[in-house]
Amino acid sequence: MNEIIQLIKVVSEYQGVYFSHIRSEGAAVVEAIQEAIDITEKAACNGCQIAHHKIFGINNWGKSIQTLKLIEEANNNIKVALDYFEKSVQANPNYVSPYLKLASIFFKNEEYEKSKNIYLKLIEIEPDNELNYSDLGLIEENLGNLEKAIENYKKAIELNPNYEHALIQLGGIYYMNKEYKEAE
């Protein structure tokens, strides 16, 4: 488990989410769910997606009551984390890390406008960070604002011409809109 925690710490540094295909869907399903939650918390990751949450085997029916309770309790911890991140922002308005955590939580919960507002603040703090523009582009995409998304991806690429995420996202928009010449 320690190796996974170390890997997920790196994921967390990039505002990623831990996607877990749990170890067991049978007799050890409760322990498997708890393990995924523990890894997420110990790695200080932004969230955990548990793939294929189900209970296998007649003898294990009813364990979903326990697993869903564990998941609900973990989700409540996000509310506690939000409070701490917001207090951190108030204590030091130019410290980037809590903003990134807040924006990630809002994005994960599909609260795109809140996430967008945080990235606009991050751009004020770090105007030369391509990640801020690229992430804002992704948020604008999710809001359906493709022109603004393109504008932000282009700004990220202007700051770092080799920034893969922005290049891929921008190419994807052009491709989906059949603007093939732009996607080249």
Accessible surface in RSA format (square Angstrom, percent):
REM  Atomic radii and reference values for relative SASA: ProtOr
REM  Chains: A
REM  Algorithm: Lee & Richards
REM  Probe-radius: 1.40
REM  Slices: 20
REM RES _ NUM      All-atoms   Total-Side   Main-Chain    Non-polar    All polar
REM                ABS   REL    ABS   REL    ABS   REL    ABS   REL    ABS   REL
RES MET A   1    75.66  39.2  47.62  31.5  28.04  66.8  41.92  35.6  33.74  44.7
RES ASN A   2   109.47  75.5 107.59 104.0   1.88   4.5  25.45  61.2  84.02  81.2
RES GLU A   3   128.10  73.5 123.02  93.1   5.08  12.1  66.17 128.0  61.93  50.6
RES ILE A   4    55.41  31.5  55.41  41.3   0.00   0.0  55.41  39.9   0.00   0.0
RES ILE A   5    10.37   5.9  10.37   7.7   0.00   0.0  10.37   7.5   0.00   0.0
RES GLN A   6   101.52  56.8  97.61  71.3   3.91   9.3  45.24  96.3  56.28  42.7
RES LEU A   7   118.63  66.1 116.43  83.3   2.20   5.5 117.02  82.2   1.61   4.3
RES ILE A   8    15.52   8.8  15.52  11.6   0.00   0.0  15.52  11.2   0.00   0.0
RES LYS A   9    84.18  41.1  82.37  50.5   1.81   4.3  39.80  35.8  44.38  47.3
RES VAL A  10    80.05  52.7  80.05  72.5   0.00   0.0  80.05  69.6   0.00   0.0
RES VAL A  11    51.57  33.9  46.53  42.1   5.04  12.1  51.41  44.7   0.16   0.4
RES SER A  12     6.80   5.7   5.26   7.0   1.54   3.5   3.33   7.1   3.47   4.9
RES GLU A  13   121.23  69.6  95.97  72.6  25.26  60.1  44.09  85.3  77.14  63.0
RES TYR A  14   156.65  73.1 140.77  80.1  15.88  41.3  93.29  70.1  63.36  78.1
RES GLN A  15    30.26  16.9  17.42  12.7  12.83  30.6   8.29  17.6  21.97  16.7
RES GLY A  16    20.17  24.9   0.00   N/A  20.17  24.9  20.17  55.3   0.00   0.0
RES VAL A  17    39.77  26.2  27.21  24.6  12.56  30.3  27.21  23.6  12.56  34.1
RES TYR A  18    21.17   9.9  20.18  11.5   0.99   2.6  11.48   8.6   9.69  11.9
RES PHE A  19   144.20  72.1 119.90  74.3  24.31  63.2 120.14  72.8  24.07  68.9
RES SER A  20     8.84   7.5   5.98   8.0   2.86   6.6   2.86   6.1   5.98   8.4
RES HIS A  21   124.34  68.0  98.50  68.5  25.84  66.1  74.18  76.5  50.16  58.4
RES ILE A  22    10.09   5.7   0.43   0.3   9.66  23.3   3.70   2.7   6.39  17.3
RES ARG A  23   168.44  70.7 127.26  64.9  41.18  98.1  65.07  88.9 103.37  62.7
RES SER A  24    23.98  20.3  18.62  24.9   5.36  12.4  16.68  35.5   7.30  10.2
RES GLU A  25    38.49  22.1  33.09  25.0   5.40  12.9  11.69  22.6  26.80  21.9
RES GLY A  26    13.38  16.5   0.00   N/A  13.38  16.5  10.61  29.1   2.78   6.2
RES ALA A  27    77.02  70.8  62.49  96.4  14.53  33.1  62.62  88.2  14.40  38.1
RES ALA A  28    45.92  42.2  43.92  67.8   1.99   4.5  45.24  63.7   0.68   1.8
RES VAL A  29     0.00   0.0   0.00   0.0   0.00   0.0   0.00   0.0   0.00   0.0
RES VAL A  30    28.43  18.7  28.43  25.7   0.00   0.0  28.43  24.7   0.00   0.0
RES GLU A  31   109.83  63.1 103.71  78.5   6.12  14.6  61.83 119.6  48.00  39.2
RES ALA A  32     5.69   5.2   0.91   1.4   4.78  10.9   4.03   5.7   1.66   4.4
RES ILE A  33     0.00   0.0   0.00   0.0   0.00   0.0   0.00   0.0   0.00   0.0
RES GLN A  34    60.17  33.6  60.17  44.0   0.00   0.0  32.29  68.7  27.88  21.1
RES GLU A  35    38.38  22.0  35.31  26.7   3.07   7.3  14.56  28.2  23.82  19.4
RES ALA A  36     1.86   1.7   0.79   1.2   1.07   2.4   1.68   2.4   0.18   0.5
RES ILE A  37    13.60   7.7  12.88   9.6   0.71   1.7  13.60   9.8   0.00   0.0
RES ASP A  38    38.56  27.0  37.50  37.3   1.06   2.5   2.81   6.6  35.75  35.7
RES ILE A  39     1.93   1.1   1.93   1.4   0.00   0.0   1.93   1.4   0.00   0.0
RES THR A  40    15.31  10.9  15.17  15.4   0.14   0.3  15.17  20.4   0.14   0.2
RES GLU A  41    89.28  51.3  68.14  51.5  21.14  50.3  43.43  84.0  45.85  37.4
RES LYS A  42   120.67  58.9  96.68  59.3  24.00  57.1  70.16  63.2  50.51  53.8
RES ALA A  43     3.67   3.4   0.00   0.0   3.67   8.3   0.22   0.3   3.45   9.1
RES ALA A  44    65.74  60.4  54.07  83.4  11.67  26.6  63.24  89.1   2.51   6.6
RES CYS A  45    17.44  13.2   0.00   0.0  17.44  41.0   0.09   0.2  17.34  18.7
RES ASN A  46     7.85   5.4   0.72   0.7   7.13  17.2   4.55  11.0   3.29   3.2
RES GLY A  47     5.65   7.0   0.00   N/A   5.65   7.0   5.65  15.5   0.00   0.0
RES CYS A  48    35.79  27.1   9.64  10.8  26.15  61.5   9.73  24.7  26.06  28.1
RES GLN A  49    89.89  50.3  88.01  64.3   1.88   4.5  14.04  29.9  75.85  57.5
RES ILE A  50    24.34  13.8  12.17   9.1  12.17  29.3  12.17   8.8  12.17  33.0
RES ALA A  51    29.19  26.8  24.63  38.0   4.56  10.4  29.13  41.0   0.06   0.2
RES HIS A  52   109.40  59.8  89.19  62.0  20.21  51.7  59.25  61.1  50.14  58.3
RES HIS A  53    58.02  31.7  31.86  22.1  26.16  66.9  18.36  18.9  39.67  46.2
RES LYS A  54   102.58  50.0  96.15  59.0   6.43  15.3  86.13  77.5  16.44  17.5
RES ILE A  55    35.14  20.0  12.67   9.4  22.47  54.2  12.67   9.1  22.47  61.0
RES PHE A  56   148.76  74.4 145.88  90.4   2.88   7.5 148.47  90.0   0.29   0.8
RES GLY A  57    30.45  37.5   0.00   N/A  30.45  37.5  25.18  69.1   5.26  11.8
RES ILE A  58   130.39  74.2 118.32  88.1  12.06  29.1 118.32  85.2  12.06  32.7
RES ASN A  59   146.80 101.2 114.20 110.4  32.59  78.5  31.87  76.7 114.93 111.1
RES ASN A  60    14.93  10.3  14.82  14.3   0.12   0.3   0.12   0.3  14.82  14.3
RES TRP A  61   174.05  69.8 149.43  72.3  24.62  57.8 139.32  74.3  34.73  56.3
RES GLY A  62    43.99  54.2   0.00   N/A  43.99  54.2  29.49  80.9  14.50  32.5
RES LYS A  63    51.59  25.2  50.98  31.3   0.60   1.4  33.09  29.8  18.49  19.7
RES SER A  64    36.97  31.2  36.97  49.3   0.00   0.0  13.67  29.1  23.30  32.6
RES ILE A  65   132.49  75.4 125.94  93.8   6.54  15.8 129.80  93.5   2.68   7.3
RES GLN A  66    93.24  52.1  88.94  65.0   4.30  10.2  33.26  70.8  59.97  45.5
RES THR A  67     0.00   0.0   0.00   0.0   0.00   0.0   0.00   0.0   0.00   0.0
RES LEU A  68    97.51  54.3  93.75  67.1   3.76   9.5  94.19  66.1   3.33   9.0
RES LYS A  69   126.87  61.9 123.52  75.8   3.35   8.0  69.83  62.9  57.04  60.8
RES LEU A  70    35.46  19.7  33.66  24.1   1.81   4.5  33.68  23.7   1.78   4.8
RES ILE A  71    43.44  24.7  43.11  32.1   0.33   0.8  43.44  31.3   0.00   0.0
RES GLU A  72   109.45  62.8 106.66  80.7   2.79   6.6  33.11  64.0  76.34  62.3
RES GLU A  73    81.94  47.0  79.65  60.3   2.29   5.5  39.30  76.0  42.64  34.8
RES ALA A  74    22.37  20.6  16.02  24.7   6.35  14.4  17.41  24.5   4.96  13.1
RES ASN A  75    75.63  52.2  72.07  69.6   3.56   8.6  20.39  49.1  55.24  53.4
RES ASN A  76    66.07  45.6  64.42  62.3   1.66   4.0  21.42  51.6  44.65  43.2
RES ASN A  77    72.83  50.2  69.70  67.4   3.13   7.5  20.40  49.1  52.43  50.7
RES ILE A  78    32.76  18.6  31.61  23.5   1.15   2.8  32.70  23.5   0.06   0.2
RES LYS A  79   132.55  64.7 130.42  80.0   2.13   5.1  88.85  80.0  43.71  46.6
RES VAL A  80    81.41  53.6  80.80  73.1   0.61   1.5  81.41  70.7   0.00   0.0
RES ALA A  81    31.24  28.7  26.03  40.2   5.21  11.9  31.04  43.7   0.20   0.5
RES LEU A  82    31.83  17.7  31.83  22.8   0.00   0.0  31.83  22.4   0.00   0.0
RES ASP A  83    76.65  53.7  74.33  74.0   2.32   5.5  12.39  29.2  64.26  64.1
RES TYR A  84   142.47  66.5 138.34  78.7   4.13  10.7  90.37  67.9  52.10  64.2
RES PHE A  85    47.88  24.0  47.88  29.7   0.00   0.0  47.88  29.0   0.00   0.0
RES GLU A  86    73.63  42.3  72.18  54.6   1.45   3.5  23.60  45.6  50.03  40.9
RES LYS A  87   129.06  63.0 124.68  76.5   4.39  10.4  77.87  70.1  51.20  54.5
RES SER A  88    38.15  32.2  30.50  40.7   7.65  17.6  23.50  50.0  14.66  20.5
RES VAL A  89    25.24  16.6  24.96  22.6   0.28   0.7  24.96  21.7   0.28   0.8
RES GLN A  90   141.31  79.0 114.04  83.3  27.26  64.9  45.32  96.5  95.98  72.8
RES ALA A  91    90.09  82.8  49.08  75.7  41.01  93.3  61.13  86.1  28.96  76.7
RES ASN A  92    74.69  51.5  73.36  70.9   1.32   3.2  19.26  46.4  55.43  53.6
RES PRO A  93    67.45  49.2  67.45  61.5   0.00   0.0  67.45  55.7   0.00   0.0
RES ASN A  94   101.90  70.3  89.42  86.4  12.49  30.1  22.85  55.0  79.05  76.4
RES TYR A  95   116.45  54.4 113.00  64.3   3.45   9.0  77.75  58.4  38.70  47.7
RES VAL A  96    28.05  18.5  26.80  24.3   1.24   3.0  26.80  23.3   1.24   3.4
RES SER A  97    45.21  38.2  42.24  56.4   2.97   6.8  17.38  37.0  27.83  39.0
RES PRO A  98     4.83   3.5   3.45   3.1   1.38   5.0   4.77   3.9   0.06   0.4
RES TYR A  99    14.27   6.7  14.27   8.1   0.00   0.0  10.34   7.8   3.94   4.9
RES LEU A 100    25.11  14.0  25.11  18.0   0.00   0.0  25.11  17.6   0.00   0.0
RES LYS A 101    36.30  17.7  36.30  22.3   0.00   0.0  30.71  27.6   5.59   6.0
RES LEU A 102     8.73   4.9   8.73   6.2   0.00   0.0   8.73   6.1   0.00   0.0
RES ALA A 103     0.20   0.2   0.00   0.0   0.20   0.4   0.12   0.2   0.08   0.2
RES SER A 104    12.23  10.3   3.74   5.0   8.49  19.6   7.83  16.7   4.40   6.2
RES ILE A 105     6.20   3.5   6.20   4.6   0.00   0.0   6.20   4.5   0.00   0.0
RES PHE A 106    18.56   9.3  18.56  11.5   0.00   0.0  18.56  11.3   0.00   0.0
RES PHE A 107    59.64  29.8  57.69  35.7   1.95   5.1  57.69  35.0   1.95   5.6
RES LYS A 108    70.79  34.5  43.87  26.9  26.92  64.1  41.01  36.9  29.78  31.7
RES ASN A 109    68.44  47.2  45.95  44.4  22.49  54.2  15.87  38.2  52.57  50.8
RES GLU A 110   124.67  71.6 105.69  80.0  18.99  45.2  20.09  38.9 104.58  85.4
RES GLU A 111    61.63  35.4  53.84  40.7   7.79  18.5  32.54  62.9  29.09  23.7
RES TYR A 112    41.00  19.1  38.24  21.8   2.76   7.2  22.68  17.0  18.32  22.6
RES GLU A 113    96.15  55.2  94.28  71.3   1.87   4.4  55.58 107.5  40.57  33.1
RES LYS A 114   107.64  52.5 104.60  64.2   3.04   7.2  66.36  59.7  41.27  44.0
RES SER A 115     0.17   0.1   0.17   0.2   0.00   0.0   0.00   0.0   0.17   0.2
RES LYS A 116    29.26  14.3  29.26  18.0   0.00   0.0  13.07  11.8  16.19  17.2
RES ASN A 117    89.52  61.7  81.38  78.6   8.15  19.6  25.74  62.0  63.78  61.6
RES ILE A 118    21.87  12.4  20.10  15.0   1.77   4.3  21.87  15.7   0.00   0.0
RES TYR A 119     9.16   4.3   9.16   5.2   0.00   0.0   4.59   3.4   4.57   5.6
RES LEU A 120    78.30  43.6  75.35  53.9   2.96   7.4  75.35  52.9   2.95   7.9
RES LYS A 121    68.35  33.3  66.85  41.0   1.51   3.6  32.87  29.6  35.49  37.8
RES LEU A 122     0.00   0.0   0.00   0.0   0.00   0.0   0.00   0.0   0.00   0.0
RES ILE A 123    27.77  15.8  27.23  20.3   0.54   1.3  27.23  19.6   0.54   1.5
RES GLU A 124   125.80  72.2  94.95  71.8  30.85  73.5  45.10  87.2  80.70  65.9
RES ILE A 125    41.44  23.6  13.87  10.3  27.57  66.4  20.20  14.5  21.24  57.6
RES GLU A 126    55.35  31.8  51.06  38.6   4.29  10.2  20.83  40.3  34.51  28.2
RES PRO A 127    69.32  50.5  67.71  61.7   1.60   5.8  67.71  55.9   1.60  10.0
RES ASP A 128   110.64  77.5  95.14  94.7  15.49  36.6  31.27  73.6  79.37  79.2
RES ASN A 129    44.70  30.8  39.63  38.3   5.06  12.2  12.20  29.4  32.49  31.4
RES GLU A 130    41.28  23.7  41.28  31.2   0.00   0.0   0.33   0.6  40.95  33.4
RES LEU A 131    43.06  24.0  43.06  30.8   0.00   0.0  43.06  30.2   0.00   0.0
RES ASN A 132     0.75   0.5   0.75   0.7   0.00   0.0   0.00   0.0   0.75   0.7
RES TYR A 133    23.62  11.0  23.62  13.4   0.00   0.0  13.40  10.1  10.22  12.6
RES SER A 134     0.00   0.0   0.00   0.0   0.00   0.0   0.00   0.0   0.00   0.0
RES ASP A 135    25.16  17.6  24.58  24.5   0.58   1.4   7.73  18.2  17.43  17.4
RES LEU A 136     5.73   3.2   5.73   4.1   0.00   0.0   5.73   4.0   0.00   0.0
RES GLY A 137     0.00   0.0   0.00   N/A   0.00   0.0   0.00   0.0   0.00   0.0
RES LEU A 138    50.45  28.1  50.45  36.1   0.00   0.0  50.45  35.4   0.00   0.0
RES ILE A 139     2.47   1.4   2.47   1.8   0.00   0.0   2.47   1.8   0.00   0.0
RES GLU A 140     4.09   2.3   4.09   3.1   0.00   0.0   0.00   0.0   4.09   3.3
RES GLU A 141    48.19  27.7  35.33  26.7  12.86  30.6   6.02  11.6  42.17  34.4
RES ASN A 142    68.23  47.0  37.48  36.2  30.74  74.0   7.79  18.8  60.43  58.4
RES LEU A 143    53.94  30.0  25.16  18.0  28.77  72.3  29.26  20.5  24.68  66.4
RES GLY A 144    55.89  68.9   0.00   N/A  55.89  68.9  29.90  82.1  25.99  58.2
RES ASN A 145    50.66  34.9  43.88  42.4   6.77  16.3  11.16  26.9  39.50  38.2
RES LEU A 146    66.64  37.1  63.53  45.4   3.11   7.8  63.53  44.6   3.11   8.4
RES GLU A 147   136.35  78.3 130.81  99.0   5.54  13.2  66.50 128.6  69.85  57.0
RES LYS A 148   103.44  50.5 103.02  63.2   0.42   1.0  61.91  55.7  41.53  44.2
RES ALA A 149     0.00   0.0   0.00   0.0   0.00   0.0   0.00   0.0   0.00   0.0
RES ILE A 150    17.30   9.8  17.30  12.9   0.00   0.0  17.30  12.5   0.00   0.0
RES GLU A 151   119.19  68.4 112.13  84.8   7.06  16.8  40.40  78.1  78.79  64.3
RES ASN A 152    15.53  10.7  15.10  14.6   0.43   1.0   0.43   1.0  15.10  14.6
RES TYR A 153     0.00   0.0   0.00   0.0   0.00   0.0   0.00   0.0   0.00   0.0
RES LYS A 154   104.66  51.1  98.71  60.6   5.95  14.2  55.78  50.2  48.88  52.1
RES LYS A 155    66.57  32.5  64.14  39.4   2.42   5.8  31.93  28.7  34.63  36.9
RES ALA A 156     0.00   0.0   0.00   0.0   0.00   0.0   0.00   0.0   0.00   0.0
RES ILE A 157    32.40  18.4  31.46  23.4   0.93   2.3  31.46  22.7   0.93   2.5
RES GLU A 158   122.34  70.2  92.76  70.2  29.59  70.4  44.81  86.7  77.53  63.3
RES LEU A 159    54.10  30.1  23.43  16.8  30.66  77.1  26.21  18.4  27.89  75.0
RES ASN A 160    44.54  30.7  43.08  41.6   1.46   3.5   7.60  18.3  36.95  35.7
RES PRO A 161    90.96  66.3  82.09  74.8   8.87  32.2  82.09  67.8   8.87  55.1
RES ASN A 162   121.60  83.9 109.43 105.8  12.17  29.3  27.44  66.1  94.15  91.0
RES TYR A 163    41.77  19.5  40.29  22.9   1.48   3.8  33.31  25.0   8.46  10.4
RES GLU A 164   126.31  72.5 122.82  92.9   3.49   8.3  38.80  75.1  87.51  71.4
RES HIS A 165    65.41  35.7  60.14  41.8   5.27  13.5  50.53  52.1  14.88  17.3
RES ALA A 166     0.00   0.0   0.00   0.0   0.00   0.0   0.00   0.0   0.00   0.0
RES LEU A 167    78.66  43.8  69.28  49.6   9.38  23.6  69.98  49.1   8.68  23.4
RES ILE A 168   117.15  66.7 107.53  80.1   9.61  23.2 114.06  82.1   3.09   8.4
RES GLN A 169    40.99  22.9  38.20  27.9   2.79   6.6   1.91   4.1  39.08  29.6
RES LEU A 170    19.21  10.7  19.21  13.7   0.00   0.0  19.21  13.5   0.00   0.0
RES GLY A 171    20.53  25.3   0.00   N/A  20.53  25.3  18.73  51.4   1.81   4.0
RES GLY A 172    32.08  39.6   0.00   N/A  32.08  39.6  30.46  83.6   1.62   3.6
RES ILE A 173     6.71   3.8   2.76   2.1   3.95   9.5   5.99   4.3   0.73   2.0
RES TYR A 174    12.34   5.8  12.34   7.0   0.00   0.0   9.42   7.1   2.92   3.6
RES TYR A 175   134.66  62.9 132.31  75.3   2.35   6.1  84.90  63.8  49.76  61.3
RES MET A 176   146.25  75.7 123.42  81.7  22.83  54.4 105.76  89.9  40.49  53.6
RES ASN A 177    64.91  44.8  42.11  40.7  22.80  54.9  13.91  33.5  51.00  49.3
RES LYS A 178   150.47  73.4 132.58  81.3  17.89  42.6  75.46  67.9  75.01  79.9
RES GLU A 179    75.01  43.1  66.90  50.6   8.11  19.3  33.86  65.5  41.15  33.6
RES TYR A 180   116.13  54.2 111.32  63.3   4.81  12.5  89.56  67.3  26.57  32.8
RES LYS A 181   172.01  83.9 157.47  96.6  14.54  34.6 111.64 100.5  60.37  64.3
RES GLU A 182   102.86  59.1  83.75  63.4  19.11  45.5  21.30  41.2  81.56  66.6
RES ALA A 183    39.47  36.3  13.48  20.8  25.98  59.1  14.95  21.1  24.51  64.9
RES GLU A 184   172.04  98.8 103.63  78.4  68.40 162.9  74.25 143.6  97.79  79.8
END  Absolute sums over single chains surface
CHAIN  1 A    11065.0       9514.1       1550.9       6379.1       4685.9
END  Absolute sums over all chains
TOTAL         11065.0       9514.1       1550.9       6379.1       4685.9
